[in-house]
Amino acid sequence: MFKEVFNLTLLQNTIRTATPLILAGLGGLLTMHAGILNIGMEGMILLGAFFGVVGSYFFANSFMGVVLAVLSGIIVGIIFGFFVIELGSDEFIIGIAINIFAGGLTIFLLRSIFGVKGAFSSPGIIPLPDIHFPFLDKIPFLDTIFNNHSVFIYISWIFVMITYIFLYKTPYGMWIRAAGEYPKALETVGVSARKMKYFSSIVCGIFCGIAGAHLSLGYLTLFTENMSAGRGFIALAAIIFGAYNPVKTFGAALMFGFFDALGIRLQGVGMPSQFTQMIPYIVTVIALFVVAKKKGKLKKEA
C-alpha cells in the first residue's frame, strides 16, 4: 500500500491540488497587506468555478470561461470593497455573507440554467488546455511530475514571482503595504489609501476567479455544488503560515496541497472517505496552531 500511495503520482497530484490555493493565496495576501482580511475568498472561488463552466459551455471556449470567472471575481471584489472600505462594515461579516450568497446563488443558477441538482457535467464543457514540454519526455522523473498540466498551473508559478516583485520592488507594492500599515502617512504623500485597498480587493477577486476556473475547467471538467470545499479558508491559512510573503505562501500552499492529494490517494486504496477528507483541514488547524504558538513566544520574548 505504501508504494501505491507514496509515488510520483502523489507529487503530480500535489501540484494540481495546490494550484487553486496558490492563486487564491496570492490574491488574499494583497488584501492582507492592504489591511483587509478577506474571508470571502471561498465564495469568490465558488463563483469563479461556476461562471467558468457557464462561459466554457455556452461559448464552447475555455478562454471565455476564464473571462466570465474573472469578471465575477472583479464584481465581487468591488462589492466587498464597497461595503468594507466605503461603508466601514465588518470585513469578517461581509466575507461570510459573500460565501453564503455564492453558495445559494450557484445552487439556484445551476438549477435554473442547466436544470440539474448537485452537479453539472457535459461534453460541451471545454477544459483548459494542458501544456506539454517535449524536452521533458526523456527525463521520466520530471516528465511525470511537471509535464502535461493545465495551463494555469504553470501560470500560477509565474504569478508568484510577479506578485513578489510587485509587492517588494515597485512603488505600487509599497503603497499597498503602506495602505495597511500607515494609511495616514500614505495620504500625506498624495496617494489614496482607499484606492489601494480597492485595487487589492479587485485583484484578489481576479485571482480567486482564476482559481475557480482552474478548479472547474483544469482540475476537473464539471461543476458541483460547493465545490470550493473550504479552499478559500485553506488559502487564508497558507497566507498566514507563509507570513504574507508570496514565495512562502506558495510553499505553504504546496504543503496543504500535498495533504489534500494524500487524502485522495488514501481514499483510492480503501481508507474511509470520511477520514481522508479531514486530512487537509486537520493539517490547516495544526499549522495555524503552530503559527499562533510561535507568535505567542515572540511576544513573551519582547
C-alpha positions as CSV (number, residue, x, y, z in Angstrom):
1,M,0.0,0.0,0.0
2,F,2.9,2.4,0.8
3,K,4.2,2.3,-2.8
4,E,0.6,2.8,-4.2
5,V,0.3,6.0,-2.2
6,F,3.8,7.5,-2.0
7,N,4.9,7.7,-5.6
8,L,5.5,10.2,-8.3
9,T,1.7,10.4,-9.0
10,L,1.3,11.8,-5.5
11,L,3.7,14.7,-6.3
12,Q,1.9,15.2,-9.6
13,N,-1.5,15.4,-7.8
14,T,0.0,17.8,-5.2
15,I,0.8,20.3,-7.9
16,R,-2.8,20.1,-9.2
17,T,-4.5,20.4,-5.8
18,A,-2.2,23.2,-4.7
19,T,-2.9,25.5,-7.7
20,P,-6.2,26.9,-6.5
21,L,-4.7,27.6,-3.1
22,I,-1.7,29.3,-4.7
23,L,-3.8,31.6,-6.8
24,A,-6.3,32.5,-4.1
25,G,-3.4,32.9,-1.7
26,L,-1.7,35.4,-3.9
27,G,-4.9,37.5,-4.1
28,G,-5.6,37.2,-0.4
29,L,-2.2,38.3,0.7
30,L,-2.6,41.5,-1.3
31,T,-5.7,42.4,0.7
32,M,-3.9,41.4,3.9
33,H,-1.1,43.8,3.1
34,A,-3.7,46.4,2.5
35,G,-5.1,45.9,5.9
36,I,-8.2,43.8,4.9
37,L,-9.0,40.3,6.0
38,N,-10.8,38.7,3.1
39,I,-12.9,35.8,4.4
40,G,-15.0,36.0,1.2
41,M,-12.3,34.2,-1.0
42,E,-14.3,31.0,-0.6
43,G,-17.3,32.5,-2.3
44,M,-15.2,34.1,-5.0
45,I,-13.6,30.8,-5.9
46,L,-17.0,29.1,-6.0
47,L,-18.5,31.8,-8.3
48,G,-15.4,31.6,-10.5
49,A,-15.8,27.9,-10.8
50,F,-19.5,28.2,-11.8
51,F,-19.1,31.0,-14.3
52,G,-16.0,29.3,-15.7
53,V,-18.3,26.4,-16.6
54,V,-21.0,28.7,-17.9
55,G,-18.6,30.5,-20.2
56,S,-16.9,27.4,-21.5
57,Y,-20.2,25.6,-22.1
58,F,-22.2,28.3,-23.9
59,F,-19.3,29.8,-25.8
60,A,-17.6,26.4,-26.5
61,N,-14.4,28.1,-25.4
62,S,-12.4,27.7,-22.2
63,F,-10.9,31.1,-22.6
64,M,-14.4,32.7,-22.3
65,G,-15.0,30.6,-19.2
66,V,-11.9,32.2,-17.7
67,V,-13.1,35.7,-18.8
68,L,-16.5,35.2,-17.1
69,A,-14.8,33.7,-14.0
70,V,-12.5,36.8,-13.8
71,L,-15.5,39.2,-14.3
72,S,-17.4,37.5,-11.4
73,G,-14.3,38.0,-9.2
74,I,-14.0,41.6,-10.2
75,I,-17.6,42.3,-9.4
76,V,-17.5,40.6,-6.0
77,G,-14.2,42.3,-5.3
78,I,-15.8,45.7,-5.9
79,I,-18.8,44.8,-3.8
80,F,-16.6,43.6,-1.0
81,G,-14.5,46.8,-1.2
82,F,-17.6,49.0,-1.2
83,F,-19.0,47.5,2.0
84,V,-15.7,47.3,3.8
85,I,-13.9,50.5,2.6
86,E,-16.8,52.9,1.9
87,L,-19.4,51.8,4.4
88,G,-16.9,50.6,7.1
89,S,-18.7,47.3,7.5
90,D,-17.1,44.5,9.4
91,E,-14.9,42.6,6.9
92,F,-15.5,39.3,8.6
93,I,-19.3,39.6,8.4
94,I,-19.2,40.8,4.8
95,G,-16.9,37.9,3.8
96,I,-19.2,35.3,5.4
97,A,-22.2,37.0,3.7
98,I,-20.4,36.6,0.3
99,N,-19.7,33.0,1.0
100,I,-23.3,32.3,1.9
101,F,-24.5,34.3,-1.1
102,A,-22.2,32.5,-3.5
103,G,-23.3,29.1,-2.3
104,G,-27.0,29.9,-2.7
105,L,-26.6,31.7,-6.0
106,T,-24.7,28.9,-7.6
107,I,-27.2,26.3,-6.5
108,F,-30.1,28.5,-7.8
109,L,-28.3,29.2,-11.2
110,L,-27.3,25.5,-11.5
111,R,-31.0,24.5,-11.4
112,S,-32.2,27.5,-13.4
113,I,-29.7,27.4,-16.2
114,F,-28.8,23.8,-16.5
115,G,-31.9,22.2,-14.9
116,V,-29.9,19.9,-12.7
117,K,-29.2,19.4,-9.0
118,G,-25.9,18.7,-7.3
119,A,-23.6,18.7,-10.3
120,F,-23.4,19.6,-14.0
121,S,-21.1,17.7,-16.4
122,S,-21.3,17.7,-20.2
123,P,-19.1,17.1,-23.2
124,G,-19.9,20.7,-24.1
125,I,-17.7,22.0,-21.3
126,I,-14.3,22.7,-22.9
127,P,-11.5,22.2,-20.5
128,L,-8.4,24.4,-20.1
129,P,-5.6,23.2,-22.4
130,D,-2.8,21.0,-21.0
131,I,0.8,22.1,-21.7
132,H,3.3,19.6,-22.9
133,F,7.1,20.2,-22.8
134,P,8.8,17.8,-25.3
135,F,12.2,18.3,-23.7
136,L,10.9,16.6,-20.5
137,D,9.9,13.4,-22.3
138,K,13.4,12.0,-21.9
139,I,13.5,12.6,-18.2
140,P,11.0,10.2,-16.6
141,F,11.0,11.8,-13.1
142,L,10.5,15.4,-14.3
143,D,8.1,14.3,-17.1
144,T,5.7,12.6,-14.7
145,I,5.7,15.5,-12.2
146,F,5.9,18.6,-14.3
147,N,4.5,17.7,-17.7
148,N,1.0,17.7,-19.1
149,H,-0.6,20.0,-16.6
150,S,-3.3,22.6,-17.1
151,V,-2.1,25.9,-18.3
152,F,-2.9,27.8,-15.1
153,I,-0.6,25.5,-13.0
154,Y,2.4,27.0,-14.8
155,I,0.9,30.5,-14.9
156,S,0.4,30.3,-11.1
157,W,4.2,29.8,-10.7
158,I,4.8,32.9,-12.8
159,F,2.2,34.8,-10.8
160,V,4.2,34.0,-7.6
161,M,7.3,35.8,-8.9
162,I,5.3,38.7,-10.4
163,T,3.5,39.2,-7.1
164,Y,6.7,39.1,-5.1
165,I,8.4,41.7,-7.5
166,F,5.2,43.8,-7.4
167,L,5.0,43.9,-3.6
168,Y,8.6,44.5,-2.8
169,K,10.2,46.0,-5.8
170,T,7.7,48.5,-7.1
171,P,6.2,51.7,-5.7
172,Y,2.7,50.3,-6.1
173,G,3.5,47.4,-3.9
174,M,4.9,49.7,-1.3
175,W,1.8,51.8,-1.4
176,I,-0.4,48.7,-0.9
177,R,1.7,47.8,2.2
178,A,1.6,51.3,3.4
179,A,-2.2,51.4,3.0
180,G,-2.5,48.6,5.5
181,E,0.3,49.7,7.9
182,Y,0.5,53.5,7.6
183,P,-2.6,54.8,5.7
184,K,-2.3,58.4,7.1
185,A,1.4,58.6,6.1
186,L,0.4,57.4,2.6
187,E,-2.2,60.1,2.3
188,T,0.4,62.7,3.2
189,V,2.4,61.9,0.1
190,G,-0.6,62.2,-2.2
191,V,-1.5,58.5,-2.6
192,S,-5.0,57.4,-1.7
193,A,-5.1,54.5,0.7
194,R,-8.7,53.9,-0.2
195,K,-7.8,53.4,-3.8
196,M,-5.0,50.9,-2.9
197,K,-7.5,49.0,-0.8
198,Y,-9.9,48.9,-3.6
199,F,-7.2,47.8,-6.0
200,S,-6.1,44.9,-3.7
201,S,-9.7,43.8,-3.3
202,I,-10.3,43.7,-7.1
203,V,-7.0,41.9,-7.8
204,C,-7.9,39.4,-5.1
205,G,-11.2,38.8,-6.9
206,I,-9.4,38.2,-10.2
207,F,-7.0,35.7,-8.6
208,C,-9.9,33.9,-6.9
209,G,-11.9,33.8,-10.2
210,I,-8.9,32.2,-12.0
211,A,-8.6,29.7,-9.1
212,G,-12.2,28.8,-9.5
213,A,-11.9,28.5,-13.3
214,H,-8.9,26.2,-12.8
215,L,-10.9,24.1,-10.4
216,S,-13.8,23.5,-12.7
217,L,-12.0,23.6,-16.1
218,G,-8.5,22.5,-15.3
219,Y,-8.5,20.3,-12.2
220,L,-12.0,18.9,-13.1
221,T,-14.3,19.5,-16.1
222,L,-17.6,20.0,-14.3
223,F,-19.3,22.0,-11.6
224,T,-20.6,20.6,-8.3
225,E,-22.4,22.5,-5.5
226,N,-20.0,23.9,-3.0
227,M,-17.0,22.5,-5.0
228,S,-14.7,25.1,-3.5
229,A,-14.8,22.9,-0.4
230,G,-13.1,25.2,2.0
231,R,-10.2,26.1,-0.3
232,G,-10.7,29.8,0.3
233,F,-10.1,29.2,4.1
234,I,-7.2,26.9,3.5
235,A,-5.7,29.6,1.2
236,L,-6.1,32.1,4.0
237,A,-4.3,29.6,6.3
238,A,-1.5,29.4,3.7
239,I,-1.1,33.2,3.7
240,I,-0.8,33.3,7.5
241,F,1.5,30.3,7.6
242,G,3.6,31.9,4.8
243,A,3.9,35.2,6.8
244,Y,2.1,37.2,3.9
245,N,5.1,36.5,1.7
246,P,4.3,35.3,-1.9
247,V,7.1,32.7,-2.0
248,K,6.4,31.4,1.5
249,T,2.7,31.3,0.7
250,F,3.5,29.3,-2.4
251,G,5.4,26.8,-0.2
252,A,2.6,26.6,2.3
253,A,0.0,26.0,-0.5
254,L,2.1,23.2,-1.8
255,M,2.2,21.7,1.7
256,F,-1.6,21.9,2.1
257,G,-2.0,20.6,-1.5
258,F,0.2,17.6,-0.6
259,F,-2.0,16.6,2.2
260,D,-5.1,17.1,0.1
261,A,-3.6,14.9,-2.6
262,L,-2.6,12.4,0.1
263,G,-6.2,12.1,1.3
264,I,-7.3,11.4,-2.2
265,R,-4.7,8.7,-2.7
266,L,-5.5,7.1,0.6
267,Q,-9.2,7.0,-0.3
268,G,-8.1,5.2,-3.5
269,V,-6.6,2.4,-1.5
270,G,-9.7,1.8,0.6
271,M,-9.5,4.2,3.5
272,P,-12.8,5.7,4.5
273,S,-13.6,8.9,2.7
274,Q,-14.9,10.4,6.0
275,F,-11.4,10.2,7.3
276,T,-9.3,11.1,4.2
277,Q,-11.4,14.2,3.6
278,M,-10.5,15.5,7.0
279,I,-6.7,15.4,6.5
280,P,-6.2,18.8,4.8
281,Y,-8.4,20.6,7.4
282,I,-6.6,18.9,10.3
283,V,-3.3,20.0,8.9
284,T,-4.6,23.5,8.5
285,V,-5.7,23.7,12.1
286,I,-2.3,22.3,13.2
287,A,-0.4,24.8,11.0
288,L,-2.4,27.8,12.5
289,F,-1.8,26.5,16.0
290,V,2.0,26.4,15.3
291,V,1.9,30.0,13.9
292,A,-0.1,31.2,16.9
293,K,2.3,29.4,19.3
294,K,5.3,31.0,17.6
295,K,3.8,34.5,17.8
296,G,3.0,33.9,21.5
297,K,6.6,33.1,22.2
298,L,7.9,36.1,20.3
299,K,5.6,38.4,22.3
300,K,6.8,36.9,25.5
301,E,10.4,37.4,24.5
302,A,9.7,41.0,23.5
